[in-house]
Amino acid sequence: MRATARANTNIALIKYWGKRDERLRLPRNGSLSLTLEGLGAETTVEFGACERDRLEIDGRERTGRELERVSALLDLVREQAGLRLGARVISTSTVPLGAGLASSAAGFAALAAAAAAAAGLELSPRELSVLARRGSGSAARSIFGGLVIWHRGSRTDGSDSYAEQLCTPQAWPLAMAIAIIDAGEKAVGSSAGMERACRAPAYLHWEATAESDLLEARRAVAARDFGRLGLLAEASATKMHMTAAAADPPLVYWRAETARLVSRFASWRAEGCEAYFTVDAGPNVAALCRAEQLEEVARRLRAEPGVLRVLCCRAGGGVEILERPAAAGRPAS
């Protein structure tokens, strides 16, 4: 009962920021993201390989909270499949962990797909997205490639909070160049940051505008209006970090280098290099651009003070099953 899956990470353009249900990981607002090729996780799940769940990430045994989160997702799979077996989980990642680059999105999307396949479950893409969401909210989006929307939903059981693809990578060839300012693990994680920010007065403005921003972004995608989508992404990131900075105590993910870098984008656009910034819960800056301008954007980022390295990613595909039990069904991929 062994399967392996690979999933790419995603970076939100219209941010998910705040949960209305922590246990089910239900968002306060919908979001829109771009799945990135080459940054992700490959995960193998083998039921029956050990008496109790064991977790290895990048060659190191993990325990504590990391193992608890993985076991909680495996329990959902075991419940659906009628299993009582422990599992060995081995995962490798090409995303810096805890650096605000959505490593958990790729990790839990790959885990959900591998565990479902190993258990012989035949899940639809929507069902797989709902399952992945229970591990990490943004993992719901990494089930799909290209531009992806995650629906907020309204049901208390979370059954209508899932992601779906809006646009394939081939239909609109977009890319991101990610400037790494600090690859270390952030002091305050995304979940804790959301909880603190939701109590800030500035969060009222976030809630009042997040869904309308998402609607406008959907229209921009449908019209292939890159400039409009980019400006909405910049506004969403800025508002998200304003709510964090207004929290008590203040939560500041940006560094001086972050602020200096994002201030450069308007002048780059005036020079004909059309790129737009977004920043997740961390100091690193992602530049959204058209695929044909990726190298030019990366060159400009590398020339900026404080940038350690630049990751170049074109829009990527959804989760893939690389290995499955011979007698198992075929979960969605």
N, C-alpha and C positions, 0 to 999 in steps of 0.2 A: 504494500500500500504506500507507494512512493511516487511523488511527482515533483517536477521542477517548473517554475514559472519565472518570467522576467517582465518587469514593468519599469516604465520611465517615470521620472519625476515630472511635476508640473509647477508652473509659476502662475499665480493668480494675477489677472489684469484688473478685474473687479473683485475686491478682496472679500473673503469670508472672515468676519471678525466678531466673535461672540457666539455663545451657544445658548439655546433656549432649553436644552436638556443635555446635561453632562454625560449621563450614563449612555444614552442613545446617540450622542454626538450629533445632535440636531442643530443646525445653524440658525442664527437670528435673521440672516439674510441670504439670498442666493448669491452665486458667484460665477465668474467666468475665467477660464484659465487656458494656457497654452502648454501642451505636453511637449517635452524636450527630448530629442534623440540623443542617446549616448550618456545621459546622466540617469542612473537608475539603480535597481537592485535585482539580483538573481537569487531565488530562494528555493530550497529543496525541503519538502516536508515528507517524513516517513513515519506513518503510524505503526505502532507495534515494535519500533526499534529500541524502545526503552520503557521502563515501568512508569516513570514520571517525565513530564515534558522537559526537554533540554534545549537550550538556545545557544547558537554560536554565530556571532557576527564578525566578519572580517578576521576569522581565525582565533577569536577570543571568546571563551565561555562567558555568557551573560546571565546574571541572576537579578534578584530584586524586582524593581518596578518594570524593567524592560521585559523580563520573563513573564511577569504577571499580565502585562498587556497582550503578549503573544498567546499565552494560555487562555485568556478570556476569549480571544477570537477563535482559537481552536475548539473551545467548549461549544461555541455556536455551531461549528461544523459538526462536531461529534453528536450534538443533540439532533441535528437534522438527519445525520446518517445512521444514528443508532449505534454509535461506537463507544467503547469504554477503554480505548487504548491510549497510552502515552505516545508522544511524538518527539522525534528529533528534528529540529529545525536548524538548517545551515543557510546563512545568508551572506552574500558579498555585495558591497555597495560601491558605486563610483561617485556618490554624492557625499561631500563633507557633512558628517553627522552634527546636528545641533547648531548649524551655522546660518539658519534662516533660508535654506535652499530646498525645503520640503523633502528632506530625506525620508521622513516617516510616510509620506504619500506613496513613494515608490515601494518602500519596504512592506507596508501593509497591503497594498494592491497585489504585489507578488505573493505575499503570504496567503491572502484570501484565495487567489486563483490556484496556487499549488495545493493548499489544504483541501479545497473543494474537489480538485481533480484526484488527489490521493485517496479521498474518502469515497470516490465514485459518484459524487453529486453532479447532476446535470442542471446547471444554473443558466438562466438567461443573462444577457449583459446587465439588465436592470437589477436583477437579483444579486449578481456579483458586485455591482456598485454599492448596493445597500449593505452587503456583508463587509466589504472593505471599509465602508464608512464607520462601522462599529469599532474598527481598530484605530483609525485616524480619519478625521473628517475629510481632509483633502485627498485621501486615498480613493474616495468615491470617484474623483475626476481622473485619476491615473489609470482607470480601467480602459479609458478611451484615448484615442490619438487626436492630434490637431487642436482646434479650438473646442472647448468643452464647457457646457453649462451645468452647474449643480443647482437643482431646484430646492428651494427652501422647504417646501411642503407645509402642510398644516395639520396633518393627522398626528395624534399624540403617540402612536406606535412607531412613527417614522417610516412607514411603508411608502409614502409618497415623497420622501426626501432622497433623491437619487440623481446621478449625473447622466448626461447623454451628449453625444457628439453633435456640434453645430456645423463644423466645417472640417474636411479632411486636410491633411498637410499638402496633398496634391492640388486641391482646389484653390488654396490660397497659401503660397509658399512663404511663410513667415519664419523668423529666426530670433534668437536672443544671444547677445554677448553678455556674459556675467562677469563683472569686475569683482574679484575677491579682495576685500580690504582686510578681512580677518576670518580665517577658516576655523578658528577655535569655537568651542561650544559656548553659546550665549549663557549669561548668568540667569536670565529669566526666560523660561520656555514660552512657546506660543500660547499654550493653554492657560498658564498662570497669567500671562500678559493680557489675554482676552478678559479673564475674570476681573482683573484689576481695572482695565480700561472701561468695562461696562458700568462701573460705578461712578465714572467721571461725568460731570455735567456736559462736557463736549460730546459724549456718546449720544446724546439726544439728537444732535445734528447728523451724526452718522446714521442712526436709525431712520431719520426723516428723509435721507437722500439715497441710501444704498440700493433700494429696489428700483428707484427711477433711474439711477446710474446703470443698473443691469439692463433695464429695458432699452435704454439708449445704446448700450454696447451691443445688444442683440441686433438692433437696427443697423448699426455700423457694420457688423459682420455680414448681415444680409446684403447690404449695399456695397460691400468691399471698400468701405470708407476708412482707409488706414489712418489718416490724420485724425478723424473723429475718435476712432478706437484708442489711438495713442494718447490723446489728451484726456480721455476718460480714465485711462489707466493711471496717468500721472496724478489726476485729482483723487482717485480712490486711494492710492498709496499715501498721498499727503494727508488726507483726512484720517486714515487709519493711524498714522504715526502721531497726529495731533491729539487723538483721543488717548493714546498711551502717555504722551508727554504731559497731558492734563490730569493724569491719575494722581492719587494720593497714596503712597509717595509717587513722584513722577517716574515714569518708565521711559528711558531714552535709549532706543536701539541704535540710532544713528551715531556715527563718529564725525569728527570735523571733516575727515576725508569724504564721508558720504555726502554731507551738505555741499562741499566744494564741487564734487563730481556732478550731482544732480543740477547744479546751477549752470553747467556747461551745455546742457542739451538744447536750450533755446538758441544759443549762438551757433551750434552745429547745424541745426535745422535751417537757420538763415544762410548758412554756407552751402546748403544743398545736401547735407547728410541727414536724412530724415530718420531719426531714432527718438524713442520716448522711454523715459525711465519708469521703473517700478522697483519697490523695495519691500521685501517681506519682513517678518519679525527678526531683524538682524541688521548688520551694517552694510551688507553687500548689495551692490546695485546691478540690476538686470536691465539691459537696453533692448527694447523691442524694435525690430527693424524688418525690412523686407529681406528675403534670403540673398538677393543679389548685392546688398550693401553690407552683409555681415562682416567681411574682412575689413572694410573701411571703418566700420564702427569699432571693431576690435582694436584696430591700429590706434584710433584716437583714445580709447580707454587705456591701453597700455602706456600711453605717453603721459598720463595723469599722475601726479604725486600721490603716493600712498596705495596705489594699485599693485598688489603682489603678483597676480596673474589673471588671465582672462580665459574663461571657458566659452567656447563657441559651439552653439547648438542650433541645429535646424529643428523645425517642428517634427515631432516624433509620433510613432504609432502607439496603439494601445497594448494592453497586457498580452503576453504570448505564453502558451504552454509549450515547454521545451521537451518535457518527458512526462509520460503518464503511465499508470498501470495498464497492462495489456488488456485486461478484462473490464476496465472502467468505462463509464460513459464519457461523453465529450462536453465538458463545461465550456461556456462561452469564452472566447479569447479575442 
